[in-house]
Amino acid sequence: MSLEEKIKQIRNDVNAAPSEQILEIIEQIQPQFRSELTLEYLKGKIQKIKDISEESERKKQSLTLLPYFDWYLQGL
């Protein structure tokens, strides 16, 4: 399954996607962003989310990163 297909699958059923899957895809698309500020922000945000022990809170925080999926699908 391509990265684009994975993103669309998560967007279609976001509640079924575990936070780890969302973060994994964000890490894969992260190098596509040209802005150093965006890269640093994502790096820090991903680490903060990974440090959260409760899955429900990790999921809630992971969902805040979904606009990056949309930007990736639109060709950045």
Z-matrix of the N, CA and C atoms (Angstrom, degrees):
N
C 1 1.448
C 2 1.535 1 108.05
N 3 1.306 2 115.67 1 132.99
C 4 1.464 3 120.38 2 -178.90
C 5 1.533 4 110.16 3 -74.82
N 6 1.306 5 114.68 4 164.01
C 7 1.464 6 120.48 5 178.95
C 8 1.527 7 110.14 6 -61.18
N 9 1.308 8 116.58 7 -41.80
C 10 1.459 9 120.79 8 178.68
C 11 1.532 10 111.16 9 -60.65
N 12 1.315 11 116.70 10 -41.74
C 13 1.474 12 120.92 11 178.63
C 14 1.528 13 111.01 12 -65.17
N 15 1.326 14 116.73 13 -39.21
C 16 1.467 15 120.65 14 178.19
C 17 1.523 16 110.63 15 -63.24
N 18 1.324 17 115.92 16 -42.92
C 19 1.465 18 120.38 17 179.22
C 20 1.519 19 110.29 18 -62.17
N 21 1.322 20 116.83 19 -46.76
C 22 1.461 21 120.63 20 -179.90
C 23 1.526 22 111.65 21 -62.79
N 24 1.327 23 116.52 22 -37.04
C 25 1.459 24 121.01 23 178.50
C 26 1.530 25 110.40 24 -63.67
N 27 1.309 26 116.86 25 -43.89
C 28 1.464 27 120.25 26 178.30
C 29 1.519 28 110.15 27 -65.77
N 30 1.327 29 117.81 28 -43.66
C 31 1.467 30 121.22 29 -179.69
C 32 1.530 31 110.79 30 -61.67
N 33 1.338 32 117.19 31 -33.53
C 34 1.467 33 120.78 32 -179.71
C 35 1.523 34 112.50 33 -71.53
N 36 1.334 35 117.42 34 -31.17
C 37 1.463 36 121.01 35 -179.36
C 38 1.529 37 109.30 36 -142.96
N 39 1.304 38 114.96 37 68.59
C 40 1.464 39 121.67 38 -174.16
C 41 1.526 40 112.25 39 -62.10
N 42 1.317 41 118.12 40 -30.51
C 43 1.468 42 120.65 41 -178.75
C 44 1.516 43 112.78 42 -69.74
N 45 1.317 44 117.44 43 -24.11
C 46 1.466 45 120.84 44 -179.22
C 47 1.527 46 112.44 45 -86.45
N 48 1.309 47 117.43 46 -14.65
C 49 1.467 48 120.85 47 -176.03
C 50 1.523 49 110.81 48 -82.21
N 51 1.332 50 117.27 49 125.78
C 52 1.464 51 119.17 50 176.46
C 53 1.532 52 110.90 51 -71.67
N 54 1.311 53 116.16 52 154.71
C 55 1.459 54 120.53 53 -178.62
C 56 1.524 55 111.49 54 -58.39
N 57 1.329 56 117.36 55 -35.77
C 58 1.461 57 120.46 56 -179.64
C 59 1.522 58 111.58 57 -60.47
N 60 1.319 59 116.69 58 -38.57
C 61 1.462 60 120.82 59 179.70
C 62 1.524 61 110.80 60 -67.39
N 63 1.306 62 116.75 61 -41.82
C 64 1.464 63 120.85 62 178.61
C 65 1.527 64 109.93 63 -62.58
N 66 1.329 65 116.32 64 -46.90
C 67 1.464 66 120.49 65 -179.59
C 68 1.526 67 112.05 66 -64.58
N 69 1.323 68 116.05 67 -37.72
C 70 1.472 69 120.38 68 178.68
C 71 1.529 70 110.56 69 -60.13
N 72 1.313 71 116.70 70 -43.54
C 73 1.462 72 120.36 71 -179.64
C 74 1.525 73 110.53 72 -69.72
N 75 1.328 74 117.35 73 -40.33
C 76 1.466 75 120.18 74 177.01
C 77 1.531 76 109.66 75 -58.47
N 78 1.330 77 116.73 76 -42.69
C 79 1.468 78 120.11 77 179.07
C 80 1.529 79 111.29 78 -63.86
N 81 1.318 80 117.33 79 -33.47
C 82 1.462 81 120.97 80 179.23
C 83 1.527 82 112.29 81 -71.98
N 84 1.325 83 117.11 82 -35.93
C 85 1.463 84 118.99 83 -178.10
C 86 1.528 85 112.44 84 -90.28
N 87 1.309 86 117.03 85 -14.55
C 88 1.464 87 121.72 86 -177.41
C 89 1.528 88 113.38 87 -50.64
N 90 1.335 89 120.62 88 -44.42
C 91 1.474 90 119.77 89 -179.27
C 92 1.536 91 114.04 90 -63.34
N 93 1.329 92 117.45 91 -15.02
C 94 1.458 93 120.91 92 -179.55
C 95 1.529 94 113.00 93 -75.03
N 96 1.327 95 116.03 94 -20.38
C 97 1.457 96 119.93 95 -179.46
C 98 1.519 97 109.52 96 -79.08
N 99 1.319 98 115.95 97 133.42
C 100 1.469 99 120.94 98 -173.35
C 101 1.523 100 113.16 99 -87.33
N 102 1.300 101 117.11 100 -25.73
C 103 1.459 102 121.38 101 -176.28
C 104 1.533 103 110.63 102 -76.26
N 105 1.316 104 115.90 103 126.22
C 106 1.465 105 121.14 104 177.90
C 107 1.530 106 110.46 105 -62.94
N 108 1.328 107 116.55 106 -35.29
C 109 1.465 108 120.26 107 177.84
C 110 1.525 109 111.41 108 -63.08
N 111 1.326 110 116.05 109 -42.18
C 112 1.460 111 120.77 110 178.62
C 113 1.517 112 110.20 111 -64.09
N 114 1.313 113 116.94 112 -44.01
C 115 1.466 114 120.90 113 179.71
C 116 1.524 115 111.52 114 -61.22
N 117 1.320 116 116.63 115 -44.57
C 118 1.465 117 120.86 116 179.93
C 119 1.529 118 110.80 117 -67.02
N 120 1.326 119 116.64 118 -40.15
C 121 1.458 120 120.68 119 178.30
C 122 1.521 121 110.04 120 -60.60
N 123 1.325 122 116.16 121 -49.56
C 124 1.464 123 119.95 122 -178.81
C 125 1.516 124 111.82 123 -62.15
N 126 1.304 125 116.32 124 -41.89
C 127 1.468 126 120.28 125 179.99
C 128 1.531 127 110.06 126 -58.75
N 129 1.321 128 116.82 127 -47.48
C 130 1.455 129 121.14 128 179.03
C 131 1.513 130 113.11 129 -66.27
N 132 1.315 131 116.10 130 -42.58
C 133 1.465 132 121.23 131 -179.38
C 134 1.525 133 111.01 132 -63.92
N 135 1.323 134 116.76 133 -43.80
C 136 1.462 135 120.96 134 178.90
C 137 1.522 136 110.33 135 -60.51
N 138 1.322 137 116.87 136 -44.74
C 139 1.467 138 120.08 137 -179.59
C 140 1.520 139 111.60 138 -64.20
N 141 1.328 140 117.06 139 -41.41
C 142 1.466 141 120.20 140 178.11
C 143 1.522 142 111.16 141 -61.48
N 144 1.323 143 116.71 142 -41.71
C 145 1.460 144 120.53 143 179.78
C 146 1.524 145 110.11 144 -66.08
N 147 1.322 146 117.47 145 -42.36
C 148 1.463 147 120.52 146 179.70
C 149 1.523 148 112.07 147 -63.75
N 150 1.334 149 116.80 148 -27.65
C 151 1.464 150 121.13 149 -179.69
C 152 1.526 151 113.23 150 -77.88
N 153 1.320 152 117.60 151 -12.30
C 154 1.469 153 121.60 152 179.32
C 155 1.523 154 108.14 153 -76.22
N 156 1.325 155 115.88 154 131.08
C 157 1.473 156 119.43 155 -176.21
C 158 1.532 157 113.59 156 -84.62
N 159 1.303 158 117.64 157 -29.88
C 160 1.464 159 120.81 158 -176.68
C 161 1.529 160 111.06 159 -87.84
N 162 1.318 161 116.39 160 124.16
C 163 1.472 162 121.43 161 -176.08
C 164 1.523 163 112.21 162 -60.31
N 165 1.314 164 118.27 163 -38.96
C 166 1.474 165 118.93 164 -177.81
C 167 1.531 166 110.91 165 -62.89
N 168 1.319 167 117.23 166 -38.18
C 169 1.465 168 120.51 167 178.44
C 170 1.531 169 110.18 168 -72.94
N 171 1.342 170 117.55 169 -37.89
C 172 1.474 171 121.08 170 176.53
C 173 1.523 172 109.53 171 -60.92
N 174 1.316 173 115.84 172 -42.22
C 175 1.467 174 120.62 173 -179.85
C 176 1.523 175 109.92 174 -64.14
N 177 1.321 176 116.70 175 -46.38
C 178 1.464 177 121.32 176 -179.83
C 179 1.532 178 110.24 177 -57.79
N 180 1.313 179 117.11 178 -45.59
C 181 1.459 180 121.34 179 179.77
C 182 1.526 181 111.72 180 -69.01
N 183 1.325 182 117.12 181 -36.75
C 184 1.468 183 121.36 182 179.12
C 185 1.525 184 111.06 183 -63.02
N 186 1.317 185 116.08 184 -36.32
C 187 1.465 186 120.16 185 -179.07
C 188 1.522 187 112.03 186 -63.72
N 189 1.331 188 117.60 187 -24.03
C 190 1.463 189 119.97 188 178.21
C 191 1.530 190 111.67 189 -68.96
N 192 1.328 191 116.77 190 -13.56
C 193 1.464 192 121.19 191 -179.32
C 194 1.531 193 113.16 192 -92.86
N 195 1.313 194 117.65 193 -2.75
C 196 1.472 195 120.70 194 -176.94
C 197 1.532 196 114.39 195 -60.20
N 198 1.334 197 120.85 196 -30.11
C 199 1.472 198 118.05 197 176.12
C 200 1.540 199 112.78 198 -57.82
N 201 1.313 200 118.00 199 -26.47
C 202 1.462 201 120.51 200 177.40
C 203 1.528 202 110.92 201 -67.11
N 204 1.327 203 116.59 202 -30.97
C 205 1.468 204 120.33 203 174.22
C 206 1.524 205 109.51 204 -61.96
N 207 1.330 206 115.38 205 -45.99
C 208 1.467 207 120.55 206 -178.52
C 209 1.524 208 110.82 207 -62.38
N 210 1.331 209 117.07 208 -43.41
C 211 1.456 210 120.50 209 178.94
C 212 1.521 211 110.63 210 -62.25
N 213 1.310 212 116.49 211 -40.17
C 214 1.467 213 120.22 212 179.10
C 215 1.533 214 109.75 213 -63.33
N 216 1.309 215 116.73 214 -45.46
C 217 1.465 216 120.84 215 -178.53
C 218 1.540 217 111.34 216 -65.21
N 219 1.322 218 116.89 217 -29.10
C 220 1.465 219 120.91 218 -179.57
C 221 1.528 220 111.60 219 -84.61
N 222 1.320 221 116.61 220 0.49
C 223 1.452 222 119.83 221 177.14
C 224 1.519 223 113.12 222 90.87
N 225 1.328 224 116.39 223 21.75
C 226 1.460 225 122.37 224 -179.72
C 227 1.503 226 108.72 225 54.65
